[in-house]
Amino acid sequence: MKPLLSQHKKHRKLTTLVENRTTYSAEYAELNIYETYAFAEKVSLTFDFPIIASMLTGKKVMYLDGFEAFDFFPGESVVMPTNKEMVIDFPLATEESPTQCLALGIDASKIEEVVGKFNQVVQIENENNNWKLDETASHLINNADVNHLVQRLTHTFTNDTTSKDVLLDLMIQELIVRLLQTKAKSLIINDTDVFNDTRIGSVIKYIKTHLTNKDINVEALAKQAYMSTSHFHKQFKNTLGISPIDYINSERIKFAKKLIKESKNLRISEVAYKSGFNNTSYFNRQFKKHEMITPTQFVKSVLAK
């Protein structure tokens, strides 16, 4: 993250050692970069607009309404509704190694505009019209699309270019859509019964009940949704933000982790087969893609507990 903040260092002014704030403004958004240079506890922050907060360096302990206290590390983000309090501890912050975090605020009118466009193309929203971005907090871990966008936004905010405002507008729209897709995925996966009257919802339910069936493919799922293969693939990705195959693989990896924890003596090839994978090498690649470690390393971590 150091190159990302190289321009920021030229602009910031240090006025406090705890949550020193530097603000960059655009037409529909505001980027706040917070830096803490000393140990601190129970620091409170509240914003009068929806924000996405992302860690850059160091560690925080976050206390949010509806969540148990959790450690907040680089690569993670929190989406916060308007006027919702964040209470924060800074256990590792020092002058030599400050804790750095950004808070991107997005104008409510821009969110409403993008949500309206999004709702027009996502089938699930045509049947459930009360879907909003800013009602409850969300904790996002290892969301590569959101992380990449936040990095691009930070770079653009802190560097003056002639196309800055246009680029920020496009990226902010994309970020809102990514967050909506994350919300869609959470809603569909965690509360399938609410969406069992929708075609995408019914497909998710079908995948869950046939997860270890090695014959699951996009063509079969498209038939389940009464759509053409191409239309189904587009509709699924628009709604959840990932392709049907990527979703199936992610669910199978979750199932594989559960198998490993419950049956520690299973060989990796057995875990792969029981989780719906035909090929152990493919299973190993998918496991590392989703978990950042190999199945063997995961087994060792489970056995060590």
N, C-alpha and C positions, 0 to 999 in steps of 0.2 A: 504493500500500500504506500510505501514511501514516495515513489515517483508520482503517485496520484495526487499527493498533497504538496508537491514541490512549489507550485504557483501560490497555493494558499499561504505558505510560510512567509511569502513576501508581503502579504496583505494583512495578516493577523496582528492584533495588538493584545498584549498580555495584561489583563486588568485584575484577574483573580486566579488562584491556583486550583479552584474547584469549578468545573464546568465553565471554563473560559469560552465565550461564545463569539464566533465570527459569522456574519450573515451575508449571503449572496442572494439577490432578488431577480426574478424574472416576471413576465406578465402573469402567468398562472401558477407560479410556484415560488417557494422560498427555501433555500438550502442553508441550514445552520450546522456549523461544524463545532463540536464541543470537545475541549481538551482539559483533562484533569491531571494535575501534577503532584497531588498529595493524597494520602489515605483519607477517605471520607465515608460517612455512613448516613443513610436515610435522607438523601438529597431528593427533593421533590421537583418534578417538572410537569407542567400542564400546557397544552396548546389549544388555541381557539380555532383550530382547523385540523382536519385529518392529517396524520403524518405517518411516514415509514421511517423508522429508526434503524440504522445499520451500524454494526461495530466495525471499526477500522483496525485498531490495535488495542492490546491489553484485555482486561476482563472486567465485567460488571456483574453484580448480583441484582436481579430485577424482581421487584414486587409489584405485580399487577392484579387488579381486581379480577377474580375468576381463575387465577393461576396460583399454584404453589410457587414459592420463590425458586428461581432458576438462574444458573450461570449463563452469561451472555457473552459469546466469543465472536471474533472476526469470522465473517462468512454467514452470520446469522442476522435476521432482521425481525423487527416487531412492527406490526401495523396497529396504530392507535387511533381510536375515534376522537372526535372533537371533545375537548374538556374532560378527558379521562386522565387521571393522575398516574404518573410513573414515579415510583420511589426506588432509589438506586443506592447501592453500596459500591465503593471503589477500593477493593482489598489490596490491589497490587500497584496502584498508581504512585509514581515517584517523578521527581524532576527529570531524571535521566531517561525514564521509560513511562511517558505519560499515557493515559488511557484516552483514546480518540474515538469519537462516535459522531455520526451525522444524523440529522433529522430533516427529512425532506417534507415540507408542507405543501399540499396541493389545494388550490382553490376549489371550493365546493361546487361552483358552477361548472368547472372543467370536468370534475368527476361525474356530475349529472349528465353533461353532454355526452361523455364517452360511454357511460352506462346505458344511455338511451340507444346509442348506435349498437352497442354490444347486444342489448336485449333483442334487437331486430333480427340478428343472425343466429342467436343461440336458441334452439328449440325449447329447452327446458324453461327459459324465461317467459316464453309465450304462454305457458301453462301455470307459471308461478310468478306473478308480477310484483312481488314485494321484496325482491332481491336487492340489497344495498351493500355498499362496500364498508361503510363506516359505523356499524352498530356495535360490533364487539371486537376486542383485541385478537390478534393472531400472532403466533410465534412461528417464523419460517426458518427451517434448518436445511442447509444444503440445497437451496433452490437456485440452481445455476443461472436460470434465465433472469430472475430478479437481481441476483448479485451482479451479473454482468451489466445489466441496465443501470444499476445504482453507480457502478464504477464509471460508466460512460457519462452519466448525468453529472457526477462530481467533477470529472475532468472538464466538461463543457462549461459548467457554472464558474469554475475557477480560472478559466482561460478566456481572454477576450478575443473573439473572432467576429467577422462581419456577419456570419450566418448563425450566430449563437442563439438568438431568440427562436428562429425557425427550427433548429435542431432540438432545442429544449422542448418545444411544443410537441414535436413528433415523438420524442422519447418519453415524455410524460404520458401521452396517450397510450403508448405501448405498455408502460409500467402499470397503468390503471387496468388495462386488459389482462396483463399477467396476474395481477392481484385478484381480479374477478375470476379468472380461471382457477386460481388456487382455492378461492372460496367455493367455486362450483364443485371442484374435486372433493373438498372436505364435506360439503353438504351431501353430495350424492353417495360418497363412500360410507359416511358415518350414519346416514339416516335414509337408507335406501327405500324404506317403506313410504316416505314422503313423496318419492319420485317414481313409484312403481307404475304410475299411469303415464309416464313418458317413455319414449323409445330408448333414449340413452340410459335412463335409470334402469329399465328392464334388462338392458345388455349388461350393465354393471352387476346386477343381481345374478344374471346367468353366468357371468365369468366367475363370481364368487362361489357358486354352487358346482361349477365344473372345472375348477382351477387346475386339478391334476390330470384332466383329460388332455392327452397329447394332440387331439384332433382340433382343438380350438384354433381358428385362424380368422382373418379379417372377413373372408367370404362367408363363413358360417355365421359370424356375428352380424354381418350386414343383413343376412336373411332373417335373423332373429329380430332385427330392428325394422324389417320390411323396407329396406332402402337398397339402392344400388351400392356396389362396393365403394366407388369413388365418393359418392355423396355421404355415405356412412363415415368413411375415413375423415373427410373434411369436417363433418358435424361433430364427431367425437373429439377431434383435436381442437376445434373451436371452443367446445364446452369445457374440456378438462385441461387443455394446454399441452397434452402429450398424445402420441399416437396410440392406437389400440394395442399394438404389440409391446410398446414400451410400458403401458399400464399393466398388461398381463405379466410381463417379466418382473415388474416391481412387486406385484402381488405374490408371485411365485417365490421371489427372494424372501419376502416376509414370512411365507409359509416355511421355507427352508430354514430360516433362523429359528423358528419355533420348533421344528423337528430336531435341530441340533441341540437346543436347550433341553428338550424333553427326552431325547435318545442320544446321549453323548457317545455311545459306542458305534454309531452308524458310520460306514465309510462315506467319503465325499460322493462317490459314484452312486451310492444308494440314496443319499439325500437328493442328489440331482434328479434321479429317476422318480422318486416319490413326490417330488415337487412339480413334476410335469415336464421336465427337460429331457430331450432325447439324447443330448450330447453333453458330456461332462466338461469338455473344453469350453463350450458356449456358456454353460452354467457358471464356470469359473470366471469368465470375462464379464458376464452380467453381474455377478455377485460383487466383483471388485468395482465395477462402474457405479453400483448403487450404494455400496457400503464403504468404499475407499480402502478396503482390506480384502485379502483373499479368503475363501472359505476355510482353509487350513489355519490361517491366523485367527479367524473368528472362533474356530473350535478350541484353539489353545487359550484364547481369552475366557471362554466359557469354562473350560476345565480348571483354569487358575482360580476361579472364584470359589 
